[in-house]
């Protein structure tokens, strides 16, 4: 496809597996592919880091071989993956963080096909689940579980015939947040009677603390943000689209029900190769509710134009601690985000230093996370930046948040308007 081949050219006839437009394609056998289901897996390479990235994408019905699979491993630059050969190695699913999978489907003969890559991944998943908490799957039809079991025991190929609605559910209890055993659940409901039965997929999620550091330990009464990405694949046109609806929810561990969070879209961060569309949620008002330590659970609902739904929950996603319990760390994006003068009564200067060139958005929010103004949205070079800004005369006096958003992270600073 356009774009990816230009960045990573290969010759036809190579016996390698190559990712093209988010689908792993064997070039030598490309003429045999009738459909391209795909799978996403997330990993968190270091315990205590709340960053989940897709590391394996593979279609069915191609036969996969553990000795010759090419993986995408992500480097420092989002959207610029490094292609790495893995020969005879198990897939990098180590640590205690959840790995999640979602299958794209097509309407080929109205069949649901879950491909043989599941057994391959399942074997490695079983090897790493040393605590005995196995990943499990369910396939649900008409509110009845028609198949279930350990992910490691998932059949080589699963086919369900009929243009009806099904739900694929994967549960992973193999991660911890601040020593608490977690449970991540992916639930994807799709209608094979739709012209487009592919459900939307998640491609990344990161939690940033007040220092713009990725982590799952946050400090109460400080700011924090969640940055995640998703897209919907349209099989007929072989393109990705923005989902019709993206909603996020939270609850404080022990509470009943879910509370909706404001979701902010960041169209300038769009990545057509891997991540798709980016969104963020401000956790500042959530952290303000904590008087003691505790946990935050998080849920995302994504719906496409055909009504297919994908829901991901993390129970928990992050631990909220006392400031003295958290060690300082180095920002991934910028060492500071300053506003001078502060309090602001007229024009002020917003200063920051980018460690690398990045598509950036600078925005103003109220203390409840409502977007007030988008100051700039453009690609900025690495280095120091000084942005002049004057608040609108219609803004009431009080506390507001200045946010710098890139695909690498979010930096927040409080301002006081007089």
C-alpha positions in Angstrom: 0.0 0.0 0.0 1.0 3.6 -0.4 3.1 5.1 2.3 4.3 2.0 4.1 6.2 0.6 1.1 7.8 3.9 0.6 9.2 3.9 4.1 10.1 0.2 4.2 10.6 -1.1 0.7 11.1 -4.8 0.0 11.3 -6.9 -3.2 8.5 -9.1 -4.4 9.4 -12.7 -3.9 11.0 -12.2 -0.5 10.1 -14.9 1.9 9.6 -12.5 4.8 6.4 -11.4 6.5 5.9 -7.7 6.2 3.4 -5.3 7.7 1.4 -3.3 5.2 -1.3 -0.9 6.3 -1.6 -2.6 9.7 -1.8 -6.1 8.2 1.0 -8.6 8.1 1.3 -9.8 4.5 3.5 -12.6 3.1 4.5 -11.1 -0.3 5.1 -14.4 -1.9 1.6 -15.6 -1.0 -0.3 -12.3 -1.3 -2.3 -13.5 -4.2 -3.9 -16.2 -2.0 -5.3 -13.9 0.6 -9.1 -13.7 0.5 -9.4 -11.7 3.6 -7.2 -10.0 6.2 -8.3 -10.4 9.8 -5.7 -8.9 12.1 -4.8 -9.0 15.8 -3.4 -6.4 18.2 -1.4 -7.2 21.2 -0.3 -4.7 23.9 2.7 -4.9 26.1 4.1 -2.9 29.0 7.8 -3.6 28.9 8.5 -2.4 32.4 6.4 -3.1 35.5 5.0 0.2 36.8 4.7 1.8 33.4 1.2 2.5 32.1 1.9 2.4 28.4 0.3 -0.2 26.2 1.5 -0.5 22.6 0.7 -2.9 19.8 3.6 -5.2 19.2 2.2 -8.0 16.9 -0.2 -7.7 14.0 -0.9 -10.8 12.0 -3.6 -12.0 9.6 -5.4 -15.3 9.0 -5.3 -17.6 7.1 -1.5 -17.3 6.6 0.5 -19.9 8.4 2.8 -18.3 10.9 6.2 -19.7 11.8 7.9 -18.6 15.1 11.3 -18.7 13.4 10.5 -16.4 10.6 8.1 -13.8 11.8 9.0 -10.2 11.4 7.7 -8.0 14.3 7.2 -4.3 14.7 9.0 -3.0 17.7 8.4 0.6 18.6 11.3 3.0 19.1 11.3 6.6 20.4 9.3 8.1 17.5 5.7 7.3 17.3 4.7 6.3 13.8 8.3 5.3 12.9 8.6 1.7 14.0 11.8 -0.4 13.7 11.5 -3.7 11.8 13.2 -6.3 13.8 13.8 -10.0 13.0 13.0 -12.5 15.7 14.4 -15.9 15.2 13.6 -18.7 17.6 12.7 -16.2 20.3 9.5 -16.1 22.2 7.4 -12.9 21.6 8.2 -10.0 24.0 5.1 -10.4 26.2 7.0 -10.4 29.4 6.3 -8.5 32.6 3.0 -8.3 34.4 1.2 -5.9 32.1 -1.9 -6.9 30.1 -1.8 -7.9 26.5 -5.0 -7.3 24.6 -6.1 -8.6 21.3 -8.8 -7.6 18.8 -9.7 -9.3 15.6 -10.7 -7.5 12.5 -13.3 -9.4 10.4 -14.7 -9.2 7.0 -18.0 -10.3 5.4 -16.4 -13.0 3.3 -19.1 -15.7 3.1 -20.6 -14.3 6.3 -18.0 -16.3 8.3 -16.3 -15.3 11.5 -12.7 -16.4 11.4 -10.3 -16.3 14.3 -7.0 -17.4 12.8 -4.1 -19.7 13.8 -2.0 -16.9 15.1 -4.0 -17.3 18.4 -2.5 -20.7 19.1 1.0 -19.3 18.5 0.6 -16.4 20.8 -1.3 -18.6 23.3 1.7 -20.9 23.7 3.9 -18.0 24.7 1.2 -16.5 26.9 1.0 -19.8 28.8 4.8 -19.8 29.3 4.7 -16.4 31.0 1.7 -16.8 33.2 3.7 -18.1 36.1 1.2 -17.0 38.7 -1.4 -19.4 37.3 -3.8 -16.6 36.2 -4.4 -17.6 32.6 -5.9 -15.4 29.9 -9.3 -16.6 29.0 -11.6 -16.0 26.0 -15.3 -16.2 25.4 -17.4 -16.2 22.2 -20.9 -15.1 22.9 -24.0 -15.4 20.6 -27.6 -14.5 21.6 -26.4 -13.9 25.2 -25.1 -17.5 25.3 -21.4 -18.4 25.6 -20.9 -20.8 22.7 -17.2 -21.3 23.3 -14.7 -20.4 26.1 -11.5 -21.5 27.7 -7.9 -20.6 28.1 -6.4 -18.4 25.4 -3.5 -20.9 25.3 -6.0 -23.6 24.3 -7.7 -21.5 21.6 -8.3 -23.7 18.5 -6.0 -23.3 15.5 -8.9 -21.9 13.5 -12.4 -21.0 14.7 -15.2 -20.5 12.2 -18.8 -19.5 13.0 -21.2 -19.3 10.1 -24.2 -16.9 9.9 -24.8 -13.2 9.4 -25.6 -12.5 13.1 -24.2 -10.7 16.1 -21.3 -12.1 18.1 -19.1 -10.9 20.9 -15.5 -11.8 21.4 -14.2 -11.3 24.9 -10.7 -11.6 26.3 -9.8 -11.4 30.0 -6.3 -10.9 31.2 -5.6 -11.1 35.0 -1.9 -11.0 34.5 -0.8 -7.6 35.5 -0.4 -5.6 38.7 -0.7 -1.9 39.7 1.1 -1.1 42.9 1.0 -4.7 43.9 -2.7 -5.1 43.3 -3.7 -7.8 40.9 -5.5 -6.3 37.9 -7.9 -7.5 35.3 -8.1 -6.2 31.8 -11.1 -7.1 29.7 -11.6 -6.5 26.0 -15.2 -7.0 24.6 -15.9 -6.6 20.9 -19.4 -6.9 19.6 -19.9 -7.1 15.8 -22.7 -7.9 13.4 -21.8 -10.1 10.5 -25.0 -9.0 8.7 -23.5 -5.5 8.4 -21.8 -4.5 5.2 -18.9 -3.5 7.4 -18.6 -6.1 10.3 -15.1 -4.9 11.3 -15.2 -3.5 14.8 -13.0 -0.6 15.8 -9.7 -1.3 17.5 -7.5 0.3 20.2 -3.9 0.9 19.2 -2.3 2.6 22.3 -3.0 3.9 25.7 -0.6 5.9 28.0 -1.0 7.4 31.4 1.0 10.6 32.1 1.5 12.1 35.6 2.1 15.8 36.3 5.7 15.5 35.2 4.6 14.1 31.8 6.1 10.7 32.9 4.5 7.5 31.8 3.4 5.6 34.8 0.5 4.0 36.7 1.2 5.8 40.0 -0.3 9.2 40.3 -0.4 11.9 43.0 -3.7 13.1 44.4 -4.5 16.8 44.0 -2.1 17.0 41.0 -2.8 16.9 37.3 -2.6 13.7 35.1 -3.8 12.7 31.7 -4.6 9.7 29.6 -3.7 9.7 25.9 -5.0 6.9 23.7 -5.6 6.1 20.1 -8.0 4.0 18.0 -9.4 3.6 14.5 -12.0 1.8 12.5 -10.9 -0.3 9.4 -13.2 -0.3 6.4 -12.6 -3.5 4.5 -14.3 -2.5 1.3 -12.0 0.5 0.8 -9.0 -0.8 2.7 -8.8 2.5 4.6 -9.0 3.5 8.3 -11.6 5.9 9.5 -12.3 7.8 12.7 -14.8 5.9 14.9 -18.3 7.4 15.1 -18.2 7.6 18.9 -15.4 7.5 21.5 -16.4 7.7 25.2 -14.4 7.2 28.3 -15.4 6.4 31.9 -13.8 6.0 35.3 -14.6 4.9 38.8 -12.8 5.0 42.0 -12.1 1.4 43.2 -14.9 0.2 45.4 -17.6 2.5 43.8 -20.6 1.2 41.8 -21.2 2.3 38.3 -19.1 4.4 35.9 -18.6 8.2 35.6 -18.2 9.6 32.1 -15.0 11.6 31.4 -14.7 14.4 28.8 -12.8 13.1 25.7 -10.8 15.6 23.7 -9.9 14.7 20.1 -6.5 15.6 18.6 -6.8 15.5 14.8 -3.4 17.0 14.2 -1.8 13.9 15.8 -3.4 11.5 13.3 -1.1 8.7 12.2 -2.2 6.8 9.1 0.2 3.9 9.5 -0.2 2.5 13.0 -2.1 4.5 15.6 -4.9 6.2 13.8 -6.8 8.9 15.8 -5.6 10.3 19.2 -7.8 11.3 22.1 -7.1 12.4 25.7 -8.8 12.6 29.0 -7.9 14.9 31.9 -7.7 13.2 35.3 -7.1 16.3 37.3 -10.7 16.5 38.6 -10.6 12.8 39.3 -7.5 13.0 41.4 -9.0 15.9 43.4 -11.6 13.4 44.7 -8.9 11.4 46.6 -8.3 12.2 50.3 -6.4 8.9 50.8 -4.6 6.4 48.6 -6.7 4.4 46.1 -7.1 3.1 42.6 -8.7 4.4 39.4 -10.5 2.0 37.0 -10.9 3.1 33.4 -13.1 2.1 30.5 -13.2 3.1 26.8 -16.2 2.5 24.5 -15.6 2.9 20.7 -18.4 2.5 18.2 -18.2 2.6 14.4 -20.7 3.8 11.8 -22.1 0.2 11.5 -22.8 -0.1 15.2 -20.0 -2.5 15.9 -18.7 -1.9 19.5 -15.3 -2.4 21.1 -15.0 -1.9 24.9 -11.8 -2.1 26.9 -11.6 -1.9 30.7 -8.7 -1.8 33.1 -9.5 -2.7 36.7 -7.4 -0.9 37.9 -5.5 1.4 35.5 -3.6 3.5 38.1 -2.8 3.9 41.7 -3.2 7.3 43.5 -0.7 7.9 46.2 0.6 10.5 48.6 3.2 12.8 47.1 6.0 11.5 49.4 5.5 8.0 48.0 6.4 8.9 44.4 10.0 9.3 43.3 10.7 12.2 40.8 11.5 11.2 37.2 12.5 12.9 34.0 10.0 14.2 31.5 9.8 12.4 28.2 8.5 15.5 26.3 9.7 18.7 28.0 11.4 19.8 31.2 8.9 22.6 31.9 5.8 24.4 30.7 5.8 27.9 32.1 3.4 30.8 32.0 4.7 34.3 32.8 3.3 36.4 34.4 1.1 34.1 36.5 -1.5 35.2 37.6 -2.5 36.5 34.2 -4.3 39.8 33.8 -3.4 40.6 30.2 -1.0 39.1 27.7 1.3 36.3 29.0 4.1 34.2 27.5 3.8 30.4 27.5 7.3 28.8 27.4 8.3 25.2 26.8 11.2 23.1 25.4 10.6 20.2 23.1 13.2 17.4 23.1 12.3 16.5 19.5 10.3 17.8 16.5 6.6 17.0 17.1 3.1 17.8 16.0 1.9 19.8 18.9 -1.3 21.3 20.3 -1.4 24.0 22.9 -4.8 24.4 24.6 -6.6 26.0 27.5 -9.0 24.0 29.7 -11.1 24.9 32.7 -10.5 23.1 35.9 -13.2 20.5 35.0 -11.4 19.5 31.8 -13.6 21.5 29.3 -11.8 22.9 26.3 -11.8 26.7 26.4 -9.4 27.6 23.5 -7.0 26.0 21.1 -4.0 28.3 21.1 -2.0 26.5 18.4 -2.0 23.3 16.4 1.2 22.8 14.3 4.4 20.9 13.9 7.1 22.5 16.1 10.9 21.9 15.9 12.9 20.7 18.8 14.1 23.4 21.2 12.7 26.4 23.2 9.4 28.0 22.2 7.8 31.2 23.5 4.1 31.6 22.7 2.3 34.9 23.3 -1.3 34.5 24.5 -4.0 36.8 25.9 -7.1 35.3 27.6 -10.5 36.2 26.2 -12.2 39.0 28.1 -15.2 36.7 28.5 -13.3 34.3 30.7 -14.2 34.5 34.3 -11.6 34.9 37.0 -10.2 31.6 38.4 -8.0 28.7 37.8 -7.4 27.2 34.3 -5.1 24.6 32.8 -2.6 25.1 30.0 -1.9 21.9 28.1 0.8 21.0 25.6 -0.2 17.8 23.8 2.0 15.7 21.4 1.8 12.0 20.5 4.7 11.5 23.0 2.8 13.0 26.0 0.9 15.8 27.7 2.3 18.5 29.9 0.0 20.6 32.1 0.5 23.8 34.0 -2.0 25.8 36.1 -2.7 29.4 35.5 -4.7 31.9 37.4 -6.7 34.6 35.5 -7.4 37.8 37.4 
